[in-house]
Amino acid sequence: MQRTDISLVDLSLELWPKRVRPYKRGNVLYWQGDPVENLFVIQKGAVKISSISSAGKIYSHGILGSGHLLGATAYFLDGIHETTAQVVDKTSLVVIPLSEFQGLITQDPKFSAIVMRELAKEAKVHFSKAQDLSFLDAQQRLKHSLIKLADEHGLKTDKGIEINVNITHEDMAELINANRTTITLCLQELKKLGYLRTEGRRIILIPVGHMNSLDQLSEAVVSGGIGEAADWASTAIKEGIDPVKVLNALMNGMKEVDRRYAQGQVDINDIVWSSTNMKEALPIIETAIQHQDISLSHLGRIVFGTVHGDLHDIGKTMVSMLLRARGFKVIDLGVDISAEKFVEAVRAYKPNILAMSALLTTTQFEMKNVIEALEKAGLRDEIKVMIGGASTTPRFAREIGADGYGHDARGGVELAWRWCSNPDDRFSSHEV
């Protein structure tokens, strides 16, 4: 009877109990181009499998852990290693002489079945890696590689899943076909999203299920159906994910929409749809943040509203969502907001920027009334005033004394970012 339920490690220890050998970091088991002389089973530790191109570029096929069989593919093909195997952490290996491996393959169905299973798993990993390289950007490839490393070498702790192997930025770069600078930038972005943290060279990931929920939330903002983003936000909160991480995932979805819009991949209707998705999910997350009494830092605070007599909301909502995605705290007053309410909001919230929207030529002059009301209240010099909307122009902005004009959603967001990203220049220029 064939026993394929036994692990390859257990079977190899049963067959070759005296062939377990210790290896140190940096030891090379075989070089690319070497003939196959021994095969190896990883009992514990980590071995990097890599190859070098004709141009001299190193590409890593993976950092393998316990249970993997090394050298079998080369044996079954032409007997020449197409990769290099190098130990990257303290490792124990079962060294199998080629002659004994050949004998067992032909005589022991149990052993043959287990080897075939391992080769099939190896082929599946290579297929998955090829898909990643074909369809994913560098950050997504790095995230997938870290998840695989956590699966191979993960150690569960109260902080998350620690990748318990000594891996460098160069190792990660070789894994995803990138350079070390790209790895550093991708790691920083994954930290911002809350997917991982680092302690020295150790990387600690949040649970993969949590990652999936956050990814689904971001994707729901980009292309989800009605209520889908709100549903994923609720799911993430119920799973116990930090509300700040949930908020970051929501904003990341909107950033992706903004990026695609800038590159001409989506149109204004897509932004409106995504803004609606985000608007539905945002209150769920904000409630969780308030419930846990979490304090957030923001690039700047903006009071935003559509002026008195104007009930148009879509443009304002879209700009508000893009501003939030950029890191601003937006106090959305709504539509049909009087000059007095704008002044009250400025006095109460002390924003960096007051943004006003008007779609109609009959309502745009309300913007001048608001600016005059701010002056009378002694608040005008404390803030920047930005206007926008289909009926407004740079000339009109100058005439009413506004500081800036956003010709479209992106223009308004970029102007606010310039004003608030450099505090020293925040009130130094009028961009109209």
C-alpha positions as CSV (number, residue, x, y, z in Angstrom):
1,M,0.0,0.0,0.0
2,Q,1.3,3.4,-1.0
3,R,1.6,5.9,1.9
4,T,1.5,9.4,0.3
5,D,0.2,11.0,3.5
6,I,3.6,10.8,5.2
7,S,5.7,14.0,4.7
8,L,8.9,14.0,2.6
9,V,10.9,15.1,5.6
10,D,9.6,12.2,7.8
11,L,10.2,9.7,5.0
12,S,13.7,10.9,4.2
13,L,14.6,10.8,7.9
14,E,13.2,7.3,8.0
15,L,15.3,6.2,5.0
16,W,18.5,8.2,5.7
17,P,18.6,9.0,9.5
18,K,22.4,9.3,9.4
19,R,22.5,11.7,6.4
20,V,21.3,14.9,8.1
21,R,23.8,17.7,7.7
22,P,23.9,21.2,9.2
23,Y,24.6,24.2,6.9
24,K,25.4,27.8,7.6
25,R,24.2,30.9,5.9
26,G,26.0,31.4,2.6
27,N,26.8,27.7,2.0
28,V,26.1,26.8,-1.7
29,L,24.6,23.3,-2.2
30,Y,25.1,23.4,-6.0
31,W,25.8,26.0,-8.7
32,Q,23.9,26.6,-11.9
33,G,25.5,24.4,-14.5
34,D,26.8,21.8,-12.0
35,P,25.9,18.1,-12.6
36,V,23.4,16.5,-10.2
37,E,25.4,14.5,-7.7
38,N,23.1,14.6,-4.6
39,L,19.6,15.6,-3.9
40,F,18.5,17.4,-0.7
41,V,15.5,17.5,1.5
42,I,15.1,20.6,3.7
43,Q,14.5,19.4,7.3
44,K,14.5,23.0,8.7
45,G,15.8,26.3,7.7
46,A,15.8,28.2,4.4
47,V,17.5,27.8,1.0
48,K,17.3,30.3,-1.9
49,I,16.9,29.0,-5.4
50,S,18.2,31.4,-8.0
51,S,19.5,31.6,-11.6
52,I,21.6,34.1,-13.5
53,S,20.8,35.3,-17.0
54,S,23.2,35.7,-19.9
55,A,23.2,39.4,-19.1
56,G,24.4,38.7,-15.6
57,K,21.1,39.5,-13.8
58,I,20.2,37.3,-10.8
59,Y,16.6,36.1,-10.5
60,S,15.3,34.3,-7.4
61,H,12.8,31.5,-7.8
62,G,12.0,31.3,-4.1
63,I,13.3,30.9,-0.6
64,L,12.3,27.4,0.3
65,G,11.6,25.9,3.7
66,S,11.0,22.6,5.4
67,G,9.8,19.7,3.2
68,H,11.1,20.9,-0.1
69,L,13.1,18.5,-2.4
70,L,16.1,20.1,-4.2
71,G,17.6,18.9,-7.4
72,A,14.9,16.5,-8.5
73,T,13.8,18.5,-11.6
74,A,17.3,18.7,-12.9
75,Y,17.8,14.9,-12.3
76,F,14.6,14.0,-14.4
77,L,15.7,16.3,-17.2
78,D,19.3,16.4,-18.3
79,G,21.1,15.9,-15.0
80,I,22.4,19.5,-15.0
81,H,21.3,22.1,-12.4
82,E,19.7,25.1,-14.0
83,T,19.7,27.0,-10.7
84,T,21.9,27.7,-7.8
85,A,20.9,26.6,-4.3
86,Q,22.3,28.7,-1.4
87,V,21.5,28.5,2.3
88,V,20.2,31.8,3.7
89,D,19.7,30.8,7.3
90,K,20.9,28.1,9.7
91,T,19.6,25.0,7.9
92,S,19.5,21.2,8.3
93,L,19.3,19.1,5.2
94,V,19.0,15.4,4.4
95,V,21.6,14.6,1.8
96,I,20.4,11.9,-0.6
97,P,23.1,10.2,-2.8
98,L,22.1,10.1,-6.5
99,S,22.5,6.4,-6.8
100,E,20.1,5.7,-3.8
101,F,17.6,8.2,-5.1
102,Q,17.6,6.5,-8.5
103,G,17.1,3.1,-6.9
104,L,14.1,4.2,-4.8
105,I,12.4,6.0,-7.7
106,T,12.4,2.7,-9.7
107,Q,11.7,0.3,-6.9
108,D,9.6,2.1,-4.2
109,P,6.1,3.2,-5.3
110,K,5.6,5.1,-2.0
111,F,8.7,7.1,-2.5
112,S,8.0,7.8,-6.1
113,A,4.5,9.0,-5.4
114,I,5.7,11.5,-2.8
115,V,8.4,12.8,-5.1
116,M,5.8,13.2,-7.9
117,R,3.6,15.2,-5.5
118,E,6.5,17.5,-4.6
119,L,7.3,18.1,-8.3
120,A,3.7,18.9,-9.0
121,K,3.7,21.4,-6.1
122,E,6.9,22.9,-7.5
123,A,5.3,23.3,-11.0
124,K,2.3,25.0,-9.4
125,V,4.5,27.5,-7.6
126,H,6.4,28.4,-10.8
127,F,3.1,28.9,-12.7
128,S,1.8,31.2,-9.9
129,K,5.1,33.2,-10.0
130,A,4.9,33.6,-13.8
131,Q,1.3,34.9,-13.4
132,D,2.5,37.4,-10.7
133,L,5.3,38.7,-13.0
134,S,2.9,39.0,-15.9
135,F,0.0,40.7,-14.3
136,L,1.0,42.4,-11.0
137,D,2.9,45.6,-10.3
138,A,6.0,45.6,-8.0
139,Q,4.1,46.3,-4.8
140,Q,1.6,43.5,-5.5
141,R,4.4,41.1,-6.4
142,L,6.3,41.9,-3.2
143,K,3.1,41.4,-1.1
144,H,2.5,38.0,-2.7
145,S,6.1,37.0,-2.2
146,L,6.0,38.0,1.5
147,I,2.8,36.0,2.0
148,K,4.5,33.0,0.5
149,L,7.5,33.5,2.7
150,A,5.3,33.8,5.7
151,D,3.6,30.5,4.7
152,E,7.0,28.8,4.4
153,H,8.8,30.4,7.3
154,G,6.0,32.2,9.3
155,L,6.0,32.3,13.1
156,K,2.7,33.4,14.7
157,T,3.2,36.0,17.4
158,D,0.9,38.4,19.3
159,K,2.1,41.1,16.9
160,G,1.3,39.1,13.7
161,I,3.0,36.6,11.5
162,E,6.8,37.0,11.7
163,I,8.8,35.9,8.6
164,N,11.4,33.9,10.6
165,V,14.2,33.9,8.0
166,N,17.0,36.4,7.5
167,I,16.1,38.0,4.2
168,T,17.7,41.2,2.8
169,H,16.3,43.8,0.4
170,E,18.5,42.3,-2.2
171,D,16.9,38.9,-1.7
172,M,13.5,40.5,-2.0
173,A,14.5,42.4,-5.2
174,E,15.7,39.1,-6.8
175,L,12.4,37.5,-5.8
176,I,10.2,40.0,-7.7
177,N,12.6,41.1,-10.5
178,A,13.0,44.6,-9.1
179,N,15.8,46.8,-7.6
180,R,16.5,47.5,-4.0
181,T,15.2,51.1,-4.2
182,T,11.9,49.7,-5.5
183,I,11.8,47.3,-2.6
184,T,12.3,50.0,-0.1
185,L,9.5,52.2,-1.6
186,C,7.1,49.2,-1.8
187,L,7.9,48.2,1.8
188,Q,7.2,51.8,3.0
189,E,3.9,51.8,1.2
190,L,2.8,48.4,2.6
191,K,3.7,49.8,6.1
192,K,1.5,52.9,5.5
193,L,-1.3,50.6,4.5
194,G,-0.8,48.6,7.7
195,Y,0.0,45.3,6.0
196,L,3.3,44.9,7.8
197,R,5.8,46.2,10.3
198,T,9.5,45.7,10.6
199,E,11.7,45.1,13.6
200,G,15.3,45.3,12.4
201,R,15.5,42.9,9.5
202,R,12.4,41.0,10.6
203,I,9.2,41.5,8.8
204,I,5.9,41.0,10.6
205,L,2.7,40.6,8.5
206,I,-0.9,41.0,9.5
207,P,-3.0,37.8,9.0
208,V,-3.6,37.0,5.3
209,G,-7.4,37.0,5.8
210,H,-7.1,40.6,7.0
211,M,-5.1,41.5,4.0
212,N,-7.7,40.0,1.8
213,S,-10.5,42.0,3.4
214,L,-8.5,45.3,3.0
215,D,-7.7,44.4,-0.6
216,Q,-11.4,43.7,-1.3
217,L,-12.4,47.0,0.2
218,S,-9.9,48.9,-2.0
219,E,-11.1,47.1,-5.1
220,A,-14.8,47.8,-4.1
221,V,-14.0,51.5,-4.2
222,V,-12.5,51.2,-7.6
223,S,-15.1,49.0,-9.3
224,G,-17.5,47.6,-6.7
225,G,-21.3,47.5,-7.0
226,I,-23.8,49.4,-4.9
227,G,-23.1,49.0,-1.2
228,E,-20.1,46.7,-1.8
229,A,-17.5,49.0,-0.3
230,A,-19.7,49.6,2.8
231,D,-20.1,45.8,3.2
232,W,-16.4,45.2,3.1
233,A,-15.8,48.1,5.5
234,S,-18.2,46.5,7.9
235,T,-16.6,43.1,7.4
236,A,-13.1,44.4,8.1
237,I,-14.3,46.2,11.3
238,K,-16.1,43.0,12.5
239,E,-12.9,41.0,11.9
240,G,-11.2,43.3,14.4
241,I,-8.9,45.0,11.9
242,D,-7.6,48.4,13.1
243,P,-10.0,51.0,11.8
244,V,-7.1,53.2,10.7
245,K,-5.9,50.3,8.5
246,V,-9.5,50.0,7.1
247,L,-9.5,53.8,6.4
248,N,-6.2,53.5,4.7
249,A,-7.5,50.7,2.4
250,L,-10.5,52.9,1.6
251,M,-8.3,55.8,0.7
252,N,-6.0,53.6,-1.3
253,G,-8.9,52.6,-3.5
254,M,-9.6,56.2,-4.2
255,K,-5.9,56.9,-4.9
256,E,-6.0,54.2,-7.5
257,V,-9.0,55.8,-9.2
258,D,-7.2,59.1,-9.1
259,R,-4.1,57.5,-10.7
260,R,-6.1,55.8,-13.4
261,Y,-7.9,59.1,-14.2
262,A,-4.6,61.0,-14.5
263,Q,-3.4,58.3,-17.0
264,G,-6.7,58.5,-19.0
265,Q,-7.7,55.0,-18.0
266,V,-11.1,56.1,-16.5
267,D,-13.4,59.0,-17.1
268,I,-15.2,61.5,-14.8
269,N,-18.2,59.1,-14.4
270,D,-15.9,56.5,-12.9
271,I,-14.6,59.0,-10.3
272,V,-18.2,59.9,-9.4
273,W,-19.1,56.2,-9.0
274,S,-16.0,55.5,-6.9
275,S,-16.7,58.7,-4.8
276,T,-20.2,57.4,-4.1
277,N,-18.8,54.0,-3.0
278,M,-16.3,55.7,-0.7
279,K,-19.0,58.0,0.7
280,E,-21.1,55.0,1.7
281,A,-18.3,53.2,3.5
282,L,-16.7,56.2,5.2
283,P,-19.3,56.7,8.0
284,I,-18.8,53.1,9.1
285,I,-15.1,53.5,9.5
286,E,-15.4,56.9,11.1
287,T,-17.8,55.6,13.7
288,A,-15.3,52.8,14.6
289,I,-12.5,55.3,14.9
290,Q,-14.6,57.5,17.2
291,H,-15.7,54.5,19.2
292,Q,-12.1,53.6,19.9
293,D,-11.1,57.2,20.5
294,I,-8.3,57.1,17.9
295,S,-6.6,60.4,17.0
296,L,-5.6,60.8,13.3
297,S,-3.1,63.1,11.8
298,H,-3.9,64.9,8.5
299,L,-2.1,66.9,5.9
300,G,-4.5,69.7,6.4
301,R,-8.1,70.5,7.4
302,I,-10.6,71.7,4.8
303,V,-14.1,73.1,5.2
304,F,-16.1,72.4,2.0
305,G,-19.6,73.3,0.8
306,T,-21.8,74.3,-2.1
307,V,-22.9,77.9,-1.8
308,H,-26.4,79.2,-0.9
309,G,-29.0,78.6,-3.6
310,D,-27.1,75.8,-5.3
311,L,-28.1,72.2,-4.6
312,H,-25.5,70.4,-6.8
313,D,-23.6,67.8,-4.8
314,I,-21.8,65.4,-7.2
315,G,-18.8,67.6,-8.0
316,K,-18.2,68.6,-4.3
317,T,-18.5,65.0,-3.2
318,M,-16.0,63.8,-5.8
319,V,-13.4,66.4,-4.8
320,S,-14.0,65.7,-1.1
321,M,-13.3,62.0,-1.6
322,L,-10.1,62.8,-3.6
323,L,-9.0,65.2,-0.9
324,R,-9.5,62.6,1.8
325,A,-7.5,60.1,-0.3
326,R,-4.6,62.6,-0.3
327,G,-4.6,62.8,3.5
328,F,-6.8,65.8,4.2
329,K,-9.5,66.1,6.9
330,V,-12.6,67.3,5.0
331,I,-15.6,68.8,6.8
332,D,-18.3,68.6,4.2
333,L,-21.0,71.1,5.1
334,G,-23.3,69.9,2.2
335,V,-25.2,72.0,-0.2
336,D,-27.1,75.4,-0.1
337,I,-24.8,76.7,2.6
338,S,-25.2,80.3,3.6
339,A,-22.3,82.8,4.3
340,E,-23.1,82.7,8.0
341,K,-22.8,78.9,8.1
342,F,-19.5,79.0,6.3
343,V,-18.2,81.6,8.8
344,E,-19.5,79.5,11.7
345,A,-17.7,76.4,10.4
346,V,-14.4,78.3,9.9
347,R,-14.6,79.6,13.4
348,A,-15.4,76.2,14.9
349,Y,-13.1,73.9,12.8
350,K,-10.2,76.4,12.2
351,P,-9.4,74.9,8.8
352,N,-6.4,75.6,6.6
353,I,-8.6,76.0,3.6
354,L,-12.2,77.0,2.9
355,A,-13.4,75.4,-0.4
356,M,-16.6,76.5,-2.1
357,S,-18.4,75.1,-5.1
358,A,-21.0,76.6,-7.4
359,L,-22.4,75.1,-10.6
360,L,-24.7,77.9,-11.6
361,T,-23.9,81.4,-12.7
362,T,-26.8,82.7,-10.6
363,T,-25.2,81.3,-7.4
364,Q,-21.5,81.9,-8.0
365,F,-21.7,85.4,-6.6
366,E,-22.6,83.9,-3.2
367,M,-18.9,83.1,-3.0
368,K,-18.1,86.8,-2.8
369,N,-20.6,87.2,0.0
370,V,-18.8,84.4,1.9
371,I,-15.4,86.1,1.5
372,E,-16.8,89.4,2.6
373,A,-18.4,87.7,5.7
374,L,-15.1,86.2,6.6
375,E,-13.4,89.6,6.4
376,K,-16.1,91.1,8.7
377,A,-15.6,88.3,11.2
378,G,-11.8,88.9,11.2
379,L,-11.2,85.4,9.8
380,R,-10.1,86.0,6.2
381,D,-6.4,86.3,6.8
382,E,-6.3,83.0,8.7
383,I,-7.2,80.7,5.8
384,K,-6.8,80.1,2.1
385,V,-10.0,80.3,0.0
386,M,-10.4,78.0,-3.0
387,I,-13.4,78.1,-5.4
388,G,-14.5,75.8,-8.2
389,G,-17.4,74.7,-10.3
390,A,-18.6,74.9,-13.9
391,S,-19.5,78.5,-13.6
392,T,-16.3,79.8,-12.1
393,T,-13.1,81.0,-13.8
394,P,-9.6,82.2,-12.7
395,R,-10.7,85.7,-13.5
396,F,-13.8,85.5,-11.3
397,A,-11.7,84.1,-8.5
398,R,-9.4,87.1,-8.7
399,E,-12.3,89.5,-8.8
400,I,-13.9,88.2,-5.6
401,G,-10.6,87.9,-3.7
402,A,-10.2,84.1,-3.6
403,D,-6.7,82.7,-3.2
404,G,-7.1,79.9,-5.7
405,Y,-9.2,78.2,-8.4
406,G,-9.6,74.6,-9.2
407,H,-10.5,74.1,-12.8
408,D,-11.4,70.4,-12.2
409,A,-11.3,67.8,-9.4
410,R,-7.6,67.0,-9.8
411,G,-6.7,70.7,-10.1
412,G,-8.4,71.5,-6.8
413,V,-6.7,68.6,-5.0
414,E,-3.3,69.5,-6.4
415,L,-3.8,73.1,-5.3
416,A,-4.8,72.1,-1.8
417,W,-1.8,69.8,-1.6
418,R,0.6,72.5,-2.6
419,W,-0.8,74.9,0.0
420,C,-0.6,72.4,2.8
421,S,2.4,70.2,2.0
422,N,4.8,73.1,2.7
423,P,3.8,75.0,5.8
424,D,6.4,77.8,5.2
425,D,4.7,78.7,1.9
426,R,1.2,78.1,3.0
427,F,0.0,81.7,2.8
428,S,2.7,83.1,0.6
429,S,1.1,83.2,-2.9
430,H,-2.2,83.6,-4.7
431,E,-2.6,81.0,-7.4
432,V,-5.4,82.6,-9.5
